[in-house]
Amino acid sequence: MSLDVVHGAPPASPQRRKLLIAGSAIVVASAGGGLWIGSRLDGREAWIESVLRENLPGIKLDPVSLETFIKSFAQHREFADGKSNIAVAMDQTVPAVARNIPKADRRVARMERLVVTEYLLGSNFFRVQDPTQETIVYAGSMPACGNPFAQFHDA
């Protein structure tokens, strides 16, 4: 009995081995890439916090009110747009790619501006003497006029 033939199977060819090895390598690389991207995707709440921390360096943010803001902003209507969700997910997992795709970059930049603007306007940021010396507390968006610089005069 020959060693090349096992239970009636045809002899293994070098091309078949190469094909099996290449196919296995592709499967492993794909799975590894999927796991890597999945491990970096923390969700929109983590993205919102990272945007605030990156754009407000040196500012102490009240953790309780920050969590309140993050929870409420994660439900914002802008996140209902699938394209914005994809852009945010790309920014979170592969930012270099997201920043090199013009449409995704514009969506991410718009979402970042919206996050920072909403947080600052709903907090005491513009009402404290030095924001780097005091804790910034988010109290919620202004119900009537969100402009902290507006001056109202009685008629």
C-alpha positions as YAML, in Angstrom:
chain: A
units: angstrom
residues:
- id: 1
  name: MET
  ca: [0.00, 0.00, 0.00]
- id: 2
  name: SER
  ca: [1.36, 3.37, -1.00]
- id: 3
  name: LEU
  ca: [1.63, 6.27, 1.46]
- id: 4
  name: ASP
  ca: [0.24, 8.71, -1.14]
- id: 5
  name: VAL
  ca: [-3.14, 7.03, -1.32]
- id: 6
  name: VAL
  ca: [-5.11, 7.03, 1.91]
- id: 7
  name: HIS
  ca: [-8.41, 5.17, 1.89]
- id: 8
  name: GLY
  ca: [-9.00, 5.74, -1.79]
- id: 9
  name: ALA
  ca: [-8.35, 9.53, -1.73]
- id: 10
  name: PRO
  ca: [-6.42, 10.97, -4.67]
- id: 11
  name: PRO
  ca: [-2.84, 12.05, -4.01]
- id: 12
  name: ALA
  ca: [-2.53, 15.61, -2.64]
- id: 13
  name: SER
  ca: [-1.26, 18.06, -5.22]
- id: 14
  name: PRO
  ca: [0.99, 21.07, -4.43]
- id: 15
  name: GLN
  ca: [-1.55, 23.43, -6.07]
- id: 16
  name: ARG
  ca: [-4.34, 22.13, -3.86]
- id: 17
  name: ARG
  ca: [-2.20, 22.62, -0.75]
- id: 18
  name: LYS
  ca: [-1.35, 26.18, -1.82]
- id: 19
  name: LEU
  ca: [-5.01, 26.91, -2.46]
- id: 20
  name: LEU
  ca: [-6.03, 25.56, 0.95]
- id: 21
  name: ILE
  ca: [-3.27, 27.51, 2.70]
- id: 22
  name: ALA
  ca: [-4.17, 30.72, 0.85]
- id: 23
  name: GLY
  ca: [-7.87, 30.24, 1.62]
- id: 24
  name: SER
  ca: [-7.12, 29.61, 5.29]
- id: 25
  name: ALA
  ca: [-4.93, 32.70, 5.44]
- id: 26
  name: ILE
  ca: [-7.71, 34.84, 3.95]
- id: 27
  name: VAL
  ca: [-10.25, 33.50, 6.46]
- id: 28
  name: VAL
  ca: [-7.90, 34.11, 9.40]
- id: 29
  name: ALA
  ca: [-7.00, 37.61, 8.19]
- id: 30
  name: SER
  ca: [-10.67, 38.50, 7.67]
- id: 31
  name: ALA
  ca: [-11.62, 37.22, 11.10]
- id: 32
  name: GLY
  ca: [-8.69, 39.03, 12.68]
- id: 33
  name: GLY
  ca: [-9.61, 42.27, 10.91]
- id: 34
  name: GLY
  ca: [-13.24, 41.92, 11.96]
- id: 35
  name: LEU
  ca: [-12.24, 41.34, 15.57]
- id: 36
  name: TRP
  ca: [-9.86, 44.31, 15.47]
- id: 37
  name: ILE
  ca: [-12.53, 46.65, 14.09]
- id: 38
  name: GLY
  ca: [-15.10, 45.25, 16.52]
- id: 39
  name: SER
  ca: [-12.78, 45.84, 19.46]
- id: 40
  name: ARG
  ca: [-12.37, 49.49, 18.47]
- id: 41
  name: LEU
  ca: [-16.08, 50.14, 18.02]
- id: 42
  name: ASP
  ca: [-17.29, 51.32, 21.41]
- id: 43
  name: GLY
  ca: [-20.57, 52.85, 20.31]
- id: 44
  name: ARG
  ca: [-21.82, 56.36, 19.90]
- id: 45
  name: GLU
  ca: [-21.70, 57.16, 23.62]
- id: 46
  name: ALA
  ca: [-17.96, 56.53, 23.78]
- id: 47
  name: TRP
  ca: [-17.51, 58.55, 20.59]
- id: 48
  name: ILE
  ca: [-19.44, 61.51, 22.06]
- id: 49
  name: GLU
  ca: [-17.27, 61.51, 25.18]
- id: 50
  name: SER
  ca: [-14.06, 61.25, 23.16]
- id: 51
  name: VAL
  ca: [-15.13, 64.20, 20.99]
- id: 52
  name: LEU
  ca: [-15.73, 66.34, 24.06]
- id: 53
  name: ARG
  ca: [-12.46, 65.34, 25.71]
- id: 54
  name: GLU
  ca: [-10.45, 65.98, 22.52]
- id: 55
  name: ASN
  ca: [-12.04, 69.38, 21.90]
- id: 56
  name: LEU
  ca: [-12.01, 70.58, 25.50]
- id: 57
  name: PRO
  ca: [-8.51, 69.72, 26.74]
- id: 58
  name: GLY
  ca: [-7.69, 70.90, 30.23]
- id: 59
  name: ILE
  ca: [-11.37, 71.42, 31.07]
- id: 60
  name: LYS
  ca: [-12.76, 69.49, 34.05]
- id: 61
  name: LEU
  ca: [-16.14, 68.06, 33.12]
- id: 62
  name: ASP
  ca: [-18.59, 67.05, 35.83]
- id: 63
  name: PRO
  ca: [-18.87, 63.26, 35.41]
- id: 64
  name: VAL
  ca: [-22.54, 62.97, 36.42]
- id: 65
  name: SER
  ca: [-23.79, 65.74, 34.13]
- id: 66
  name: LEU
  ca: [-21.47, 64.54, 31.37]
- id: 67
  name: GLU
  ca: [-23.08, 61.11, 31.55]
- id: 68
  name: THR
  ca: [-26.52, 62.76, 31.40]
- id: 69
  name: PHE
  ca: [-25.51, 64.72, 28.31]
- id: 70
  name: ILE
  ca: [-24.02, 61.66, 26.62]
- id: 71
  name: LYS
  ca: [-27.13, 59.55, 27.25]
- id: 72
  name: SER
  ca: [-29.47, 62.24, 25.91]
- id: 73
  name: PHE
  ca: [-27.28, 63.22, 22.94]
- id: 74
  name: ALA
  ca: [-26.89, 59.59, 21.88]
- id: 75
  name: GLN
  ca: [-30.63, 59.73, 21.11]
- id: 76
  name: HIS
  ca: [-30.22, 62.89, 18.97]
- id: 77
  name: ARG
  ca: [-32.02, 62.91, 15.62]
- id: 78
  name: GLU
  ca: [-28.71, 63.22, 13.75]
- id: 79
  name: PHE
  ca: [-27.88, 59.66, 14.75]
- id: 80
  name: ALA
  ca: [-31.06, 58.47, 13.00]
- id: 81
  name: ASP
  ca: [-29.27, 59.15, 9.70]
- id: 82
  name: GLY
  ca: [-27.59, 55.92, 8.64]
- id: 83
  name: LYS
  ca: [-24.84, 57.73, 6.75]
- id: 84
  name: SER
  ca: [-23.89, 59.71, 9.86]
- id: 85
  name: ASN
  ca: [-23.80, 56.49, 11.87]
- id: 86
  name: ILE
  ca: [-21.47, 54.90, 9.33]
- id: 87
  name: ALA
  ca: [-19.23, 57.97, 9.31]
- id: 88
  name: VAL
  ca: [-19.05, 58.02, 13.12]
- id: 89
  name: ALA
  ca: [-18.31, 54.27, 13.22]
- id: 90
  name: MET
  ca: [-15.57, 54.75, 10.63]
- id: 91
  name: ASP
  ca: [-14.12, 57.66, 12.61]
- id: 92
  name: GLN
  ca: [-14.07, 55.48, 15.69]
- id: 93
  name: THR
  ca: [-12.55, 52.39, 14.11]
- id: 94
  name: VAL
  ca: [-10.39, 53.61, 11.22]
- id: 95
  name: PRO
  ca: [-10.11, 57.41, 11.55]
- id: 96
  name: ALA
  ca: [-7.45, 57.71, 8.84]
- id: 97
  name: VAL
  ca: [-9.86, 56.26, 6.31]
- id: 98
  name: ALA
  ca: [-12.82, 58.33, 7.52]
- id: 99
  name: ARG
  ca: [-10.80, 61.55, 7.30]
- id: 100
  name: ASN
  ca: [-9.69, 60.77, 3.74]
- id: 101
  name: ILE
  ca: [-13.20, 60.28, 2.40]
- id: 102
  name: PRO
  ca: [-14.56, 63.82, 1.89]
- id: 103
  name: LYS
  ca: [-18.24, 63.04, 2.54]
- id: 104
  name: ALA
  ca: [-17.47, 61.02, 5.67]
- id: 105
  name: ASP
  ca: [-15.07, 63.72, 6.88]
- id: 106
  name: ARG
  ca: [-17.75, 66.40, 6.45]
- id: 107
  name: ARG
  ca: [-20.31, 64.30, 8.34]
- id: 108
  name: VAL
  ca: [-17.90, 63.59, 11.18]
- id: 109
  name: ALA
  ca: [-16.88, 67.25, 11.42]
- id: 110
  name: ARG
  ca: [-20.56, 68.32, 11.48]
- id: 111
  name: MET
  ca: [-21.36, 65.78, 14.19]
- id: 112
  name: GLU
  ca: [-18.32, 66.85, 16.25]
- id: 113
  name: ARG
  ca: [-19.37, 70.52, 16.03]
- id: 114
  name: LEU
  ca: [-22.90, 69.59, 17.05]
- id: 115
  name: VAL
  ca: [-21.70, 67.59, 20.08]
- id: 116
  name: VAL
  ca: [-19.40, 70.35, 21.33]
- id: 117
  name: THR
  ca: [-21.89, 73.15, 20.63]
- id: 118
  name: GLU
  ca: [-24.77, 71.40, 22.38]
- id: 119
  name: TYR
  ca: [-22.62, 70.60, 25.40]
- id: 120
  name: LEU
  ca: [-21.14, 74.07, 25.76]
- id: 121
  name: LEU
  ca: [-24.46, 75.89, 25.30]
- id: 122
  name: GLY
  ca: [-26.20, 73.65, 27.85]
- id: 123
  name: SER
  ca: [-23.43, 73.97, 30.42]
- id: 124
  name: ASN
  ca: [-22.01, 76.72, 32.60]
- id: 125
  name: PHE
  ca: [-18.97, 77.06, 30.30]
- id: 126
  name: PHE
  ca: [-19.79, 80.61, 29.18]
- id: 127
  name: ARG
  ca: [-20.92, 81.70, 32.65]
- id: 128
  name: VAL
  ca: [-17.75, 80.94, 34.61]
- id: 129
  name: GLN
  ca: [-14.76, 83.26, 34.89]
- id: 130
  name: ASP
  ca: [-12.13, 80.69, 33.86]
- id: 131
  name: PRO
  ca: [-13.36, 77.33, 32.53]
- id: 132
  name: THR
  ca: [-9.96, 75.73, 33.16]
- id: 133
  name: GLN
  ca: [-10.22, 76.51, 36.88]
- id: 134
  name: GLU
  ca: [-13.81, 75.42, 37.52]
- id: 135
  name: THR
  ca: [-15.72, 72.22, 36.85]
- id: 136
  name: ILE
  ca: [-18.05, 72.53, 33.89]
- id: 137
  name: VAL
  ca: [-21.54, 71.23, 34.63]
- id: 138
  name: TYR
  ca: [-24.07, 70.41, 31.95]
- id: 139
  name: ALA
  ca: [-27.59, 71.45, 32.97]
- id: 140
  name: GLY
  ca: [-29.48, 70.73, 29.77]
- id: 141
  name: SER
  ca: [-30.29, 72.70, 26.67]
- id: 142
  name: MET
  ca: [-32.02, 76.03, 27.01]
- id: 143
  name: PRO
  ca: [-35.75, 75.62, 26.32]
- id: 144
  name: ALA
  ca: [-36.36, 78.99, 24.65]
- id: 145
  name: CYS
  ca: [-33.17, 80.59, 23.41]
- id: 146
  name: GLY
  ca: [-29.94, 78.64, 23.59]
- id: 147
  name: ASN
  ca: [-27.77, 81.70, 22.96]
- id: 148
  name: PRO
  ca: [-25.85, 82.46, 26.18]
- id: 149
  name: PHE
  ca: [-24.95, 85.90, 24.80]
- id: 150
  name: ALA
  ca: [-28.54, 87.04, 24.17]
- id: 151
  name: GLN
  ca: [-29.69, 90.07, 26.17]
- id: 152
  name: PHE
  ca: [-33.39, 90.40, 26.74]
- id: 153
  name: HIS
  ca: [-34.94, 93.76, 27.53]
- id: 154
  name: ASP
  ca: [-38.39, 94.37, 29.01]
- id: 155
  name: ALA
  ca: [-40.59, 96.35, 26.66]
...
